[in-house]
Amino acid sequence: MQQKLDAIHDYYGVSIPEDEDVDVYAPTGLRNKGSGMGKRLISVSEKIKARSKKFKRKCNKCGHRTGHDSRNCHLVIGSSSLRSSYK
């Protein structure tokens, strides 16, 4: 057994401590696996404020800057002649 311990000491350069009282501490700076957050969560009110500042597109049919475009404009939906041509 002593020959094996001497071989380990020669190869690794370490030896078993004489006293049996060895203090082992948890490693520092390690994290659990996972993607992590990366950035903070944005509240609903902040999302609404950001959307209200966003540039709105102009509808080519009615010319309003609202939440619709020429495909779902109230003028196109209201007229039956144009509506039948889409079918």
N, C-alpha and C positions, 0 to 999 in steps of 0.2 A: 504494500500500500504506500509506503514511504517513497518508493522508487517512482510510482505514478505521480505523486504530489510533487516530487522534484522535477519530473519531466514537464508538468504543467507550469511550474514556477519558471523553468528555463525558457519555455516556449512563449508564454503570455507575459511573463514578468510580474505576476501577481502571486500572492500566497494567501492561505487561509489565516484569518486573524487568530491570535492566541486566545484572546478572551471570547467567550461565547455571547457577549452582549453586543450585538450589532444593531445599530439604528438604521432603519429603512424608512425613507420618507416618500410620499407621493410625488410624482414628477410635476413640475410646474410648467405652464405654458402650453399644455396640450388641450385640445378641444375634441368634442365628440364629432363623429362623422355627420355630414349633412351639408346642404347648400348654404345655409345661413341666410340672414336677411339681406345684407348688402346695403339697403337703404331703409329709411323709416317708413312706416305705414302712413298713408295720406288719408285724412278724414274725409267724410262724405261732403262736408261743407266746402273743403278746399277743392275737391273735384268739381263741384258745381260752379265755384268761382272761376276755375280754369276753363271750363266749358263755355261759360258766358263770354269770356274774352276771346274765344276762338272765332276766326273769320268764318262768316256764313256765306254759302254759295248763293248766287243770284239765279233765280228761275228764269229761263228764256221765254216762257209762255206769258207769265204775268209781270215779270220784272221785279218782284219782291225779293228781299233778302231774308228768307225764312228757312224753316227746316224741311223744305221740299225742293224738288227739281222738276224738270219738264215731264218726267215720266209719271209723276204722281201729283201734278198740279190740279188745283180745284177747277180750273177752266177746262182741262182735258177730261176730267172725270165727270164734270157737269154736262158736257155736250155729248149727246147720244150718237151723232154722226161720226165723231172721231173715235168714240168708244167702240163702235161696231167694227171699225177698220183694224183695230188691234187684235181682234179675235181671229 
